[in-house]
Amino acid sequence: MSDDFEKLLANRERFEESLRRKAATRGAPPVSEMLTEFFERTTEPMCITTVAGQFLLVNAAFGRLLGYSPKEIFRVPVKDIYALPSERRRFRGTIEGNGRAHGVSLTLKTRGGATVQSTVDATVWHLTDGSIGGYIGLVHSEHRQLPIGREMEVFDLALEGANEGLWNWDLRTEEVRYSNRWKAILGYDDLEIHNSLSEWTSRIHPSDLEGFRDSLRAHLKRERDVFLCHFRMTHKDGAHRWMLVRGVAEFGTDGKARRIAGSLSNVSAHMQVIERLKQEGSLLEEKSRNVEAQRDAFARYLPEELRLELVDRGEEQIRPRNSEATVLYIKIEEAAFYHSHISAERFSVFINELLSDISDLIHGRRGIVARTEGDSVVALFGILARHADDVDRAFAAADSVHRYVRTYNDVRNIEEGPNITLSIGISYGMIFTGTTGNVHRMEFTCYGLPIRRAQILQARASIGKYPVLADRNAAGRASLSWCMKQVKVPTADGYSLAFTMNEVSDPQENKGCIDSS
C-alpha cells in the first residue's frame, strides 16, 4: 500500500468521522463524502426529515423551490409545507407501510403562500435500534421548461382575460414577434400579421406616432425605467382603438439595448371614461364659475349685513326663486330737465351722485337695489334674508330719501334749474329674483306684478303731488305709527284706492312713528 493511498484513506476516515459527528448532532444517518456532495450539488430538491416532523438536512435546490433560505427552512415544521393535510396523511401511510414511496403526488406550499404541484420519491431511514428515524425524499416539481417558441403562447393565454397581447422585439435584427392575442386585439388572424416593426408603427395614429417614439427612445436611453405609452391604433375594421403598451428592455454589457419585450392592451373603454370625467370636470368648473359670478352679482347690490348672511347661508340663497317682498320704486322727477339743460359730463356727475346716495340710504335699511333705470331706482326688502320689519324698513327708506332730497336742495351745486323732488311707489307681493347674463356680464334682476304696481303708484304720486303712494298689501303690513291715509288715485278705468304717508318735516313731529333717522 503506497504512502499516498494511506494518506487518502486517513483523510477519508477523518472526513467521515466529522460527518458522523455533524450528523449525530442533528440525528441524521451517516453519509459518505460522495453522497454528501451529491446531496448538496444536485439540482433536484432533496430533504431529510425526522418522524417528529423536523427538517434535518435540505439542499439548496429544495430551499429555492419553496422560497426559504437554508437557515429559515430548519425553523419551519414539515407539516407547514403541505398545502393539503390529507395528502400528508396519505404520504405517511404509504411510506411507513412500504418503507418507500415512489411518484406520490403532493401539493407543497411556498414561503409566500403559493402552491407547487410535485411528485415525491422517498424512503425511510432507521435508527440503530431498528426503529424509523425519519425520511429521505427527492422532490420532482411538475413545472417544466417549455420550448422557447411556445412561451409567448402560454403567457398570451394567461393574459387573454386581461385583454393583453405580448410582443418581443429583437433590436439587432429588427424582428418583432407578436403573439396571437396581440394580433386579435387589432382584429387580425395569426397569418395576417408578419414579424416586422412596420406592422405595428404603420397602424399608429399619425398624431400619436411621435409620442410613441419619444417614450421608446427615453427608455432605450435609460431615462425611464419602463417603456409606457398611450396611443391610438387602426383596427382591422378601420376604427381607432386606444392602446396601452408596456415594455422593458434587456441591455448588454456595453450598455446598449439588445431586445425589448412587453404587452399591448386595448384601453379604449378606460379612455372613454377618462374623457367623460374630463367633460364632467369642465362642466363642474363652468358651473363653479357661474356660481361665483352669481355671488359676485348679488354681492354688488347687497348691504354688508346681508352679504355676510348670504355667505353664512350658502349658494342655495342665490338660486332663482319666488318670494314675497316689498318693492320701493323711486324716480327723480327733474332728471329729464337737467339731462337736456346741462352738459353730458355734468349730468353724469349729478345723476350718479343722487343715485349713489339713494342706494346708500336703501342699504342702510337692509334693502337691495335690484336695478337702476336711468332716473329711477328699484329696491327690494325681504329678499334673500327675511326680517319681520321688512315692510316698515321700506317705508323708513322712503322717508329717509325724501328728507335727504330736502338737504340736497339746500347744498346742491347746480344753481340753475328747479329743486329736486322724488315720487315713490310701494307695493307688496310675490317677486321672482335671479340673475341674467353669463360669466362675462351677470346682473341681478327681479320680475313680478308688485314691481309694475309700484311703478304705477310712483307715476300717480307724481301726478297727484303725493310724496309716497302704497298699495293695500304694503300699507296693511306696515306699522300704524306711519300715520298713513287712504287716497284715491286715477287709473285707466277710474280710480283706485292707495295709501300715502303723512309728510314729515321733522321725525319728532310724527308721534309714534318708528325712528327713521
Contacts in CASP RR format, 6 or more apart in sequence:
PFRMAT RR
TARGET T0000
AUTHOR 0000-0000-0000
METHOD contacts of the structure
MODEL  1
MSDDFEKLLANRERFEESLRRKAATRGAPPVSEMLTEFFERTTEPMCITT
VAGQFLLVNAAFGRLLGYSPKEIFRVPVKDIYALPSERRRFRGTIEGNGR
AHGVSLTLKTRGGATVQSTVDATVWHLTDGSIGGYIGLVHSEHRQLPIGR
EMEVFDLALEGANEGLWNWDLRTEEVRYSNRWKAILGYDDLEIHNSLSEW
TSRIHPSDLEGFRDSLRAHLKRERDVFLCHFRMTHKDGAHRWMLVRGVAE
FGTDGKARRIAGSLSNVSAHMQVIERLKQEGSLLEEKSRNVEAQRDAFAR
YLPEELRLELVDRGEEQIRPRNSEATVLYIKIEEAAFYHSHISAERFSVF
INELLSDISDLIHGRRGIVARTEGDSVVALFGILARHADDVDRAFAAADS
VHRYVRTYNDVRNIEEGPNITLSIGISYGMIFTGTTGNVHRMEFTCYGLP
IRRAQILQARASIGKYPVLADRNAAGRASLSWCMKQVKVPTADGYSLAFT
MNEVSDPQENKGCIDSS
12 33 0 8 1.000
15 33 0 8 1.000
16 30 0 8 1.000
16 32 0 8 1.000
16 33 0 8 1.000
19 30 0 8 1.000
19 31 0 8 1.000
19 32 0 8 1.000
19 33 0 8 1.000
19 36 0 8 1.000
20 30 0 8 1.000
23 29 0 8 1.000
23 30 0 8 1.000
23 31 0 8 1.000
26 56 0 8 1.000
26 57 0 8 1.000
27 50 0 8 1.000
27 56 0 8 1.000
28 48 0 8 1.000
28 56 0 8 1.000
28 57 0 8 1.000
29 48 0 8 1.000
29 125 0 8 1.000
29 126 0 8 1.000
31 39 0 8 1.000
39 46 0 8 1.000
39 57 0 8 1.000
39 59 0 8 1.000
40 59 0 8 1.000
40 60 0 8 1.000
41 59 0 8 1.000
42 59 0 8 1.000
42 61 0 8 1.000
43 61 0 8 1.000
44 61 0 8 1.000
44 138 0 8 1.000
44 139 0 8 1.000
44 140 0 8 1.000
45 58 0 8 1.000
45 59 0 8 1.000
45 61 0 8 1.000
45 62 0 8 1.000
45 63 0 8 1.000
45 64 0 8 1.000
45 65 0 8 1.000
45 138 0 8 1.000
45 139 0 8 1.000
45 141 0 8 1.000
46 58 0 8 1.000
46 59 0 8 1.000
46 61 0 8 1.000
46 62 0 8 1.000
46 136 0 8 1.000
46 137 0 8 1.000
46 138 0 8 1.000
46 139 0 8 1.000
47 55 0 8 1.000
47 57 0 8 1.000
47 58 0 8 1.000
47 59 0 8 1.000
47 62 0 8 1.000
47 136 0 8 1.000
47 137 0 8 1.000
47 139 0 8 1.000
48 55 0 8 1.000
48 56 0 8 1.000
48 57 0 8 1.000
48 58 0 8 1.000
48 125 0 8 1.000
48 134 0 8 1.000
48 135 0 8 1.000
48 136 0 8 1.000
48 137 0 8 1.000
49 55 0 8 1.000
49 56 0 8 1.000
49 78 0 8 1.000
49 134 0 8 1.000
49 135 0 8 1.000
50 56 0 8 1.000
50 133 0 8 1.000
50 134 0 8 1.000
51 132 0 8 1.000
51 133 0 8 1.000
51 134 0 8 1.000
51 135 0 8 1.000
53 77 0 8 1.000
53 78 0 8 1.000
53 79 0 8 1.000
54 74 0 8 1.000
54 77 0 8 1.000
54 78 0 8 1.000
55 73 0 8 1.000
55 74 0 8 1.000
55 76 0 8 1.000
55 78 0 8 1.000
58 70 0 8 1.000
58 73 0 8 1.000
58 74 0 8 1.000
60 70 0 8 1.000
62 73 0 8 1.000
62 139 0 8 1.000
63 69 0 8 1.000
63 70 0 8 1.000
63 73 0 8 1.000
65 108 0 8 1.000
65 110 0 8 1.000
65 116 0 8 1.000
65 118 0 8 1.000
65 139 0 8 1.000
65 141 0 8 1.000
66 73 0 8 1.000
66 81 0 8 1.000
66 108 0 8 1.000
66 109 0 8 1.000
66 110 0 8 1.000
66 111 0 8 1.000
66 116 0 8 1.000
67 110 0 8 1.000
67 111 0 8 1.000
67 112 0 8 1.000
68 76 0 8 1.000
68 111 0 8 1.000
72 111 0 8 1.000
79 85 0 8 1.000
79 88 0 8 1.000
80 109 0 8 1.000
81 108 0 8 1.000
81 109 0 8 1.000
82 88 0 8 1.000
82 106 0 8 1.000
82 107 0 8 1.000
82 108 0 8 1.000
82 109 0 8 1.000
83 107 0 8 1.000
83 108 0 8 1.000
83 109 0 8 1.000
83 115 0 8 1.000
84 107 0 8 1.000
87 105 0 8 1.000
87 106 0 8 1.000
87 107 0 8 1.000
88 106 0 8 1.000
90 104 0 8 1.000
91 101 0 8 1.000
91 104 0 8 1.000
91 106 0 8 1.000
91 120 0 8 1.000
91 122 0 8 1.000
94 101 0 8 1.000
94 104 0 8 1.000
95 101 0 8 1.000
95 122 0 8 1.000
95 123 0 8 1.000
95 124 0 8 1.000
95 135 0 8 1.000
96 124 0 8 1.000
96 132 0 8 1.000
99 123 0 8 1.000
99 124 0 8 1.000
100 121 0 8 1.000
100 122 0 8 1.000
100 123 0 8 1.000
100 124 0 8 1.000
101 120 0 8 1.000
101 121 0 8 1.000
101 122 0 8 1.000
101 123 0 8 1.000
102 121 0 8 1.000
103 119 0 8 1.000
103 120 0 8 1.000
103 121 0 8 1.000
103 140 0 8 1.000
104 119 0 8 1.000
104 120 0 8 1.000
104 121 0 8 1.000
104 122 0 8 1.000
105 117 0 8 1.000
105 118 0 8 1.000
105 119 0 8 1.000
106 118 0 8 1.000
106 119 0 8 1.000
106 120 0 8 1.000
106 139 0 8 1.000
107 115 0 8 1.000
107 116 0 8 1.000
107 117 0 8 1.000
107 118 0 8 1.000
108 115 0 8 1.000
108 116 0 8 1.000
108 118 0 8 1.000
108 139 0 8 1.000
109 115 0 8 1.000
109 116 0 8 1.000
110 116 0 8 1.000
116 141 0 8 1.000
116 142 0 8 1.000
116 143 0 8 1.000
117 141 0 8 1.000
117 142 0 8 1.000
117 143 0 8 1.000
118 139 0 8 1.000
118 140 0 8 1.000
118 141 0 8 1.000
118 142 0 8 1.000
119 139 0 8 1.000
119 140 0 8 1.000
119 142 0 8 1.000
120 137 0 8 1.000
120 138 0 8 1.000
120 139 0 8 1.000
120 140 0 8 1.000
121 137 0 8 1.000
121 138 0 8 1.000
121 140 0 8 1.000
122 135 0 8 1.000
122 136 0 8 1.000
122 137 0 8 1.000
122 138 0 8 1.000
123 135 0 8 1.000
123 136 0 8 1.000
123 137 0 8 1.000
124 132 0 8 1.000
124 133 0 8 1.000
124 134 0 8 1.000
124 135 0 8 1.000
124 136 0 8 1.000
125 132 0 8 1.000
125 133 0 8 1.000
125 134 0 8 1.000
125 135 0 8 1.000
125 136 0 8 1.000
126 132 0 8 1.000
126 133 0 8 1.000
127 133 0 8 1.000
146 154 0 8 1.000
152 166 0 8 1.000
152 168 0 8 1.000
152 177 0 8 1.000
152 179 0 8 1.000
153 179 0 8 1.000
153 180 0 8 1.000
155 166 0 8 1.000
155 179 0 8 1.000
156 165 0 8 1.000
156 166 0 8 1.000
156 179 0 8 1.000
156 180 0 8 1.000
156 181 0 8 1.000
156 182 0 8 1.000
157 181 0 8 1.000
159 165 0 8 1.000
159 166 0 8 1.000
159 181 0 8 1.000
159 263 0 8 1.000
160 181 0 8 1.000
162 265 0 8 1.000
163 185 0 8 1.000
163 265 0 8 1.000
163 266 0 8 1.000
164 181 0 8 1.000
164 263 0 8 1.000
164 264 0 8 1.000
164 265 0 8 1.000
165 178 0 8 1.000
165 179 0 8 1.000
165 181 0 8 1.000
165 182 0 8 1.000
165 185 0 8 1.000
165 263 0 8 1.000
165 264 0 8 1.000
165 265 0 8 1.000
166 178 0 8 1.000
166 179 0 8 1.000
166 181 0 8 1.000
166 182 0 8 1.000
166 261 0 8 1.000
166 262 0 8 1.000
166 263 0 8 1.000
166 264 0 8 1.000
167 176 0 8 1.000
167 177 0 8 1.000
167 178 0 8 1.000
167 179 0 8 1.000
167 182 0 8 1.000
167 200 0 8 1.000
167 261 0 8 1.000
167 262 0 8 1.000
167 263 0 8 1.000
167 264 0 8 1.000
168 176 0 8 1.000
168 177 0 8 1.000
168 259 0 8 1.000
168 261 0 8 1.000
168 262 0 8 1.000
169 175 0 8 1.000
169 176 0 8 1.000
169 177 0 8 1.000
169 197 0 8 1.000
169 259 0 8 1.000
169 260 0 8 1.000
169 261 0 8 1.000
170 176 0 8 1.000
170 258 0 8 1.000
170 259 0 8 1.000
171 220 0 8 1.000
171 249 0 8 1.000
171 257 0 8 1.000
171 258 0 8 1.000
171 259 0 8 1.000
171 260 0 8 1.000
172 258 0 8 1.000
172 259 0 8 1.000
174 196 0 8 1.000
174 197 0 8 1.000
175 195 0 8 1.000
175 196 0 8 1.000
176 195 0 8 1.000
176 196 0 8 1.000
176 197 0 8 1.000
176 199 0 8 1.000
176 200 0 8 1.000
177 195 0 8 1.000
178 193 0 8 1.000
178 195 0 8 1.000
178 199 0 8 1.000
178 200 0 8 1.000
180 190 0 8 1.000
182 193 0 8 1.000
182 264 0 8 1.000
183 189 0 8 1.000
183 190 0 8 1.000
183 192 0 8 1.000
183 193 0 8 1.000
185 241 0 8 1.000
185 243 0 8 1.000
185 264 0 8 1.000
185 265 0 8 1.000
185 266 0 8 1.000
186 193 0 8 1.000
186 203 0 8 1.000
186 233 0 8 1.000
186 234 0 8 1.000
186 235 0 8 1.000
186 236 0 8 1.000
186 241 0 8 1.000
187 235 0 8 1.000
187 236 0 8 1.000
187 237 0 8 1.000
188 236 0 8 1.000
193 199 0 8 1.000
201 209 0 8 1.000
201 212 0 8 1.000
203 233 0 8 1.000
203 234 0 8 1.000
204 212 0 8 1.000
204 231 0 8 1.000
204 232 0 8 1.000
204 233 0 8 1.000
205 231 0 8 1.000
205 232 0 8 1.000
205 233 0 8 1.000
205 234 0 8 1.000
205 240 0 8 1.000
207 232 0 8 1.000
208 230 0 8 1.000
208 231 0 8 1.000
208 232 0 8 1.000
209 231 0 8 1.000
211 229 0 8 1.000
211 231 0 8 1.000
212 229 0 8 1.000
212 231 0 8 1.000
212 245 0 8 1.000
215 224 0 8 1.000
215 227 0 8 1.000
215 228 0 8 1.000
215 229 0 8 1.000
216 227 0 8 1.000
216 229 0 8 1.000
216 260 0 8 1.000
218 224 0 8 1.000
219 225 0 8 1.000
219 226 0 8 1.000
219 227 0 8 1.000
219 247 0 8 1.000
219 248 0 8 1.000
219 249 0 8 1.000
219 260 0 8 1.000
220 227 0 8 1.000
220 249 0 8 1.000
220 257 0 8 1.000
220 260 0 8 1.000
222 251 0 8 1.000
226 246 0 8 1.000
226 247 0 8 1.000
226 248 0 8 1.000
227 245 0 8 1.000
227 246 0 8 1.000
227 247 0 8 1.000
227 248 0 8 1.000
227 249 0 8 1.000
227 260 0 8 1.000
227 262 0 8 1.000
228 244 0 8 1.000
228 245 0 8 1.000
228 246 0 8 1.000
228 247 0 8 1.000
229 244 0 8 1.000
229 245 0 8 1.000
230 242 0 8 1.000
230 243 0 8 1.000
230 244 0 8 1.000
230 267 0 8 1.000
230 271 0 8 1.000
231 242 0 8 1.000
231 243 0 8 1.000
231 245 0 8 1.000
232 240 0 8 1.000
232 241 0 8 1.000
232 242 0 8 1.000
232 243 0 8 1.000
233 240 0 8 1.000
233 241 0 8 1.000
233 243 0 8 1.000
234 240 0 8 1.000
235 241 0 8 1.000
241 266 0 8 1.000
241 268 0 8 1.000
242 266 0 8 1.000
242 267 0 8 1.000
242 268 0 8 1.000
242 270 0 8 1.000
242 271 0 8 1.000
243 264 0 8 1.000
243 265 0 8 1.000
243 266 0 8 1.000
243 267 0 8 1.000
244 264 0 8 1.000
244 265 0 8 1.000
244 267 0 8 1.000
245 262 0 8 1.000
245 263 0 8 1.000
245 264 0 8 1.000
245 265 0 8 1.000
246 262 0 8 1.000
246 263 0 8 1.000
246 265 0 8 1.000
247 260 0 8 1.000
247 261 0 8 1.000
247 262 0 8 1.000
247 263 0 8 1.000
248 260 0 8 1.000
248 261 0 8 1.000
248 262 0 8 1.000
249 257 0 8 1.000
249 258 0 8 1.000
249 259 0 8 1.000
249 260 0 8 1.000
250 257 0 8 1.000
250 258 0 8 1.000
250 259 0 8 1.000
250 260 0 8 1.000
250 261 0 8 1.000
251 257 0 8 1.000
251 258 0 8 1.000
252 258 0 8 1.000
286 439 0 8 1.000
289 439 0 8 1.000
290 438 0 8 1.000
290 439 0 8 1.000
291 315 0 8 1.000
291 318 0 8 1.000
293 435 0 8 1.000
293 438 0 8 1.000
293 439 0 8 1.000
293 442 0 8 1.000
294 315 0 8 1.000
294 318 0 8 1.000
294 435 0 8 1.000
294 442 0 8 1.000
295 310 0 8 1.000
295 315 0 8 1.000
295 318 0 8 1.000
296 442 0 8 1.000
297 435 0 8 1.000
297 442 0 8 1.000
297 443 0 8 1.000
297 444 0 8 1.000
298 310 0 8 1.000
298 318 0 8 1.000
298 384 0 8 1.000
298 435 0 8 1.000
298 444 0 8 1.000
299 307 0 8 1.000
299 310 0 8 1.000
300 444 0 8 1.000
301 368 0 8 1.000
301 369 0 8 1.000
301 370 0 8 1.000
301 444 0 8 1.000
302 310 0 8 1.000
302 363 0 8 1.000
302 368 0 8 1.000
302 384 0 8 1.000
303 363 0 8 1.000
303 364 0 8 1.000
303 366 0 8 1.000
303 367 0 8 1.000
303 368 0 8 1.000
304 363 0 8 1.000
305 366 0 8 1.000
306 366 0 8 1.000
306 367 0 8 1.000
306 368 0 8 1.000
306 384 0 8 1.000
306 385 0 8 1.000
309 384 0 8 1.000
309 385 0 8 1.000
310 317 0 8 1.000
310 318 0 8 1.000
310 384 0 8 1.000
310 385 0 8 1.000
313 385 0 8 1.000
317 384 0 8 1.000
317 385 0 8 1.000
318 384 0 8 1.000
318 434 0 8 1.000
318 435 0 8 1.000
319 434 0 8 1.000
320 432 0 8 1.000
320 433 0 8 1.000
320 434 0 8 1.000
320 435 0 8 1.000
321 432 0 8 1.000
321 433 0 8 1.000
321 434 0 8 1.000
322 430 0 8 1.000
322 431 0 8 1.000
322 432 0 8 1.000
323 382 0 8 1.000
323 383 0 8 1.000
323 386 0 8 1.000
323 430 0 8 1.000
323 431 0 8 1.000
323 433 0 8 1.000
324 382 0 8 1.000
324 428 0 8 1.000
324 429 0 8 1.000
324 430 0 8 1.000
324 431 0 8 1.000
325 380 0 8 1.000
325 381 0 8 1.000
325 382 0 8 1.000
325 383 0 8 1.000
325 390 0 8 1.000
325 428 0 8 1.000
325 429 0 8 1.000
325 431 0 8 1.000
325 433 0 8 1.000
325 450 0 8 1.000
326 380 0 8 1.000
326 381 0 8 1.000
326 382 0 8 1.000
326 390 0 8 1.000
326 391 0 8 1.000
326 393 0 8 1.000
326 394 0 8 1.000
326 426 0 8 1.000
326 427 0 8 1.000
326 428 0 8 1.000
326 429 0 8 1.000
326 474 0 8 1.000
326 477 0 8 1.000
327 378 0 8 1.000
327 379 0 8 1.000
327 380 0 8 1.000
327 394 0 8 1.000
327 425 0 8 1.000
327 426 0 8 1.000
327 427 0 8 1.000
327 428 0 8 1.000
327 429 0 8 1.000
327 431 0 8 1.000
327 450 0 8 1.000
327 451 0 8 1.000
327 453 0 8 1.000
327 454 0 8 1.000
328 362 0 8 1.000
328 377 0 8 1.000
328 378 0 8 1.000
328 379 0 8 1.000
328 380 0 8 1.000
328 381 0 8 1.000
328 394 0 8 1.000
328 397 0 8 1.000
328 398 0 8 1.000
328 424 0 8 1.000
328 425 0 8 1.000
328 426 0 8 1.000
328 454 0 8 1.000
329 376 0 8 1.000
329 377 0 8 1.000
329 378 0 8 1.000
329 379 0 8 1.000
329 424 0 8 1.000
329 425 0 8 1.000
329 426 0 8 1.000
329 427 0 8 1.000
329 451 0 8 1.000
329 454 0 8 1.000
329 455 0 8 1.000
329 457 0 8 1.000
329 458 0 8 1.000
330 358 0 8 1.000
330 376 0 8 1.000
330 377 0 8 1.000
330 379 0 8 1.000
330 398 0 8 1.000
330 401 0 8 1.000
330 422 0 8 1.000
330 423 0 8 1.000
330 424 0 8 1.000
330 425 0 8 1.000
330 458 0 8 1.000
331 375 0 8 1.000
331 376 0 8 1.000
331 377 0 8 1.000
331 422 0 8 1.000
331 423 0 8 1.000
331 424 0 8 1.000
331 458 0 8 1.000
331 462 0 8 1.000
332 351 0 8 1.000
332 354 0 8 1.000
332 355 0 8 1.000
332 375 0 8 1.000
332 376 0 8 1.000
332 420 0 8 1.000
332 422 0 8 1.000
333 420 0 8 1.000
333 421 0 8 1.000
333 422 0 8 1.000
333 423 0 8 1.000
333 462 0 8 1.000
334 417 0 8 1.000
334 418 0 8 1.000
334 419 0 8 1.000
334 420 0 8 1.000
334 421 0 8 1.000
335 351 0 8 1.000
335 374 0 8 1.000
335 375 0 8 1.000
336 375 0 8 1.000
337 417 0 8 1.000
337 418 0 8 1.000
338 347 0 8 1.000
338 350 0 8 1.000
338 351 0 8 1.000
338 414 0 8 1.000
338 417 0 8 1.000
339 347 0 8 1.000
339 351 0 8 1.000
341 416 0 8 1.000
341 417 0 8 1.000
342 350 0 8 1.000
342 414 0 8 1.000
342 416 0 8 1.000
346 414 0 8 1.000
350 414 0 8 1.000
351 374 0 8 1.000
351 375 0 8 1.000
354 408 0 8 1.000
354 420 0 8 1.000
355 372 0 8 1.000
355 377 0 8 1.000
357 404 0 8 1.000
357 408 0 8 1.000
358 377 0 8 1.000
358 401 0 8 1.000
358 404 0 8 1.000
359 369 0 8 1.000
359 372 0 8 1.000
359 377 0 8 1.000
361 397 0 8 1.000
361 400 0 8 1.000
361 401 0 8 1.000
361 404 0 8 1.000
362 368 0 8 1.000
362 369 0 8 1.000
362 377 0 8 1.000
362 379 0 8 1.000
362 397 0 8 1.000
362 401 0 8 1.000
363 369 0 8 1.000
364 397 0 8 1.000
365 381 0 8 1.000
365 393 0 8 1.000
365 394 0 8 1.000
365 396 0 8 1.000
365 397 0 8 1.000
365 400 0 8 1.000
366 381 0 8 1.000
366 382 0 8 1.000
366 385 0 8 1.000
366 387 0 8 1.000
366 390 0 8 1.000
366 393 0 8 1.000
367 379 0 8 1.000
367 380 0 8 1.000
367 381 0 8 1.000
367 382 0 8 1.000
367 393 0 8 1.000
367 394 0 8 1.000
367 397 0 8 1.000
368 379 0 8 1.000
368 380 0 8 1.000
368 381 0 8 1.000
368 383 0 8 1.000
368 384 0 8 1.000
368 444 0 8 1.000
369 377 0 8 1.000
369 378 0 8 1.000
369 379 0 8 1.000
370 378 0 8 1.000
370 379 0 8 1.000
370 380 0 8 1.000
370 383 0 8 1.000
370 433 0 8 1.000
370 444 0 8 1.000
370 445 0 8 1.000
370 446 0 8 1.000
371 377 0 8 1.000
371 378 0 8 1.000
371 443 0 8 1.000
371 444 0 8 1.000
371 445 0 8 1.000
371 446 0 8 1.000
372 378 0 8 1.000
376 458 0 8 1.000
378 446 0 8 1.000
378 451 0 8 1.000
378 454 0 8 1.000
379 394 0 8 1.000
379 397 0 8 1.000
380 431 0 8 1.000
380 433 0 8 1.000
380 446 0 8 1.000
381 390 0 8 1.000
381 391 0 8 1.000
381 393 0 8 1.000
381 394 0 8 1.000
381 397 0 8 1.000
382 390 0 8 1.000
383 431 0 8 1.000
383 433 0 8 1.000
383 446 0 8 1.000
384 433 0 8 1.000
387 393 0 8 1.000
389 479 0 8 1.000
391 428 0 8 1.000
391 474 0 8 1.000
391 477 0 8 1.000
391 478 0 8 1.000
392 478 0 8 1.000
392 479 0 8 1.000
392 482 0 8 1.000
392 514 0 8 1.000
394 426 0 8 1.000
394 474 0 8 1.000
395 426 0 8 1.000
395 468 0 8 1.000
395 470 0 8 1.000
395 474 0 8 1.000
395 478 0 8 1.000
395 479 0 8 1.000
395 482 0 8 1.000
395 501 0 8 1.000
396 514 0 8 1.000
396 516 0 8 1.000
398 424 0 8 1.000
398 425 0 8 1.000
398 426 0 8 1.000
398 467 0 8 1.000
398 468 0 8 1.000
398 501 0 8 1.000
399 501 0 8 1.000
399 504 0 8 1.000
399 507 0 8 1.000
399 516 0 8 1.000
400 516 0 8 1.000
401 422 0 8 1.000
401 424 0 8 1.000
402 422 0 8 1.000
402 424 0 8 1.000
402 467 0 8 1.000
402 468 0 8 1.000
402 503 0 8 1.000
403 504 0 8 1.000
403 516 0 8 1.000
405 420 0 8 1.000
405 421 0 8 1.000
405 422 0 8 1.000
408 420 0 8 1.000
409 419 0 8 1.000
409 420 0 8 1.000
412 420 0 8 1.000
422 467 0 8 1.000
423 458 0 8 1.000
423 459 0 8 1.000
423 461 0 8 1.000
423 462 0 8 1.000
423 466 0 8 1.000
423 467 0 8 1.000
424 458 0 8 1.000
424 461 0 8 1.000
424 467 0 8 1.000
424 468 0 8 1.000
424 469 0 8 1.000
425 454 0 8 1.000
425 455 0 8 1.000
425 457 0 8 1.000
425 458 0 8 1.000
425 461 0 8 1.000
425 468 0 8 1.000
425 469 0 8 1.000
425 470 0 8 1.000
426 454 0 8 1.000
426 457 0 8 1.000
426 468 0 8 1.000
426 469 0 8 1.000
426 470 0 8 1.000
426 471 0 8 1.000
426 474 0 8 1.000
427 450 0 8 1.000
427 451 0 8 1.000
427 453 0 8 1.000
427 454 0 8 1.000
427 457 0 8 1.000
427 470 0 8 1.000
427 471 0 8 1.000
427 473 0 8 1.000
427 474 0 8 1.000
428 450 0 8 1.000
428 471 0 8 1.000
428 473 0 8 1.000
428 474 0 8 1.000
428 477 0 8 1.000
429 449 0 8 1.000
429 450 0 8 1.000
429 473 0 8 1.000
430 448 0 8 1.000
430 449 0 8 1.000
430 450 0 8 1.000
431 446 0 8 1.000
431 447 0 8 1.000
431 448 0 8 1.000
431 450 0 8 1.000
431 451 0 8 1.000
432 446 0 8 1.000
432 447 0 8 1.000
432 448 0 8 1.000
433 444 0 8 1.000
433 445 0 8 1.000
433 446 0 8 1.000
434 444 0 8 1.000
434 445 0 8 1.000
434 446 0 8 1.000
435 442 0 8 1.000
435 443 0 8 1.000
435 444 0 8 1.000
435 445 0 8 1.000
436 442 0 8 1.000
436 443 0 8 1.000
436 445 0 8 1.000
437 443 0 8 1.000
450 471 0 8 1.000
450 473 0 8 1.000
453 471 0 8 1.000
454 471 0 8 1.000
456 491 0 8 1.000
457 469 0 8 1.000
457 470 0 8 1.000
457 471 0 8 1.000
457 489 0 8 1.000
457 498 0 8 1.000
458 469 0 8 1.000
460 466 0 8 1.000
460 469 0 8 1.000
460 489 0 8 1.000
460 490 0 8 1.000
460 491 0 8 1.000
460 498 0 8 1.000
461 467 0 8 1.000
461 468 0 8 1.000
461 469 0 8 1.000
461 489 0 8 1.000
461 500 0 8 1.000
463 489 0 8 1.000
463 490 0 8 1.000
464 489 0 8 1.000
466 487 0 8 1.000
466 500 0 8 1.000
467 500 0 8 1.000
467 501 0 8 1.000
467 503 0 8 1.000
468 500 0 8 1.000
468 501 0 8 1.000
469 487 0 8 1.000
469 489 0 8 1.000
469 498 0 8 1.000
469 499 0 8 1.000
469 500 0 8 1.000
470 478 0 8 1.000
470 484 0 8 1.000
470 498 0 8 1.000
470 499 0 8 1.000
470 500 0 8 1.000
470 501 0 8 1.000
471 498 0 8 1.000
471 499 0 8 1.000
472 497 0 8 1.000
472 498 0 8 1.000
472 499 0 8 1.000
474 499 0 8 1.000
475 484 0 8 1.000
475 499 0 8 1.000
478 484 0 8 1.000
479 513 0 8 1.000
479 514 0 8 1.000
481 510 0 8 1.000
481 512 0 8 1.000
481 513 0 8 1.000
481 514 0 8 1.000
482 501 0 8 1.000
482 502 0 8 1.000
482 510 0 8 1.000
482 513 0 8 1.000
482 514 0 8 1.000
483 501 0 8 1.000
483 502 0 8 1.000
483 510 0 8 1.000
483 513 0 8 1.000
484 499 0 8 1.000
484 500 0 8 1.000
484 501 0 8 1.000
484 502 0 8 1.000
485 499 0 8 1.000
485 500 0 8 1.000
485 502 0 8 1.000
486 497 0 8 1.000
486 498 0 8 1.000
486 499 0 8 1.000
487 497 0 8 1.000
487 498 0 8 1.000
487 499 0 8 1.000
487 500 0 8 1.000
488 495 0 8 1.000
488 496 0 8 1.000
488 497 0 8 1.000
488 498 0 8 1.000
489 495 0 8 1.000
489 496 0 8 1.000
489 497 0 8 1.000
489 498 0 8 1.000
502 510 0 8 1.000
504 510 0 8 1.000
504 513 0 8 1.000
504 516 0 8 1.000
507 513 0 8 1.000
507 515 0 8 1.000
507 516 0 8 1.000
507 517 0 8 1.000
END
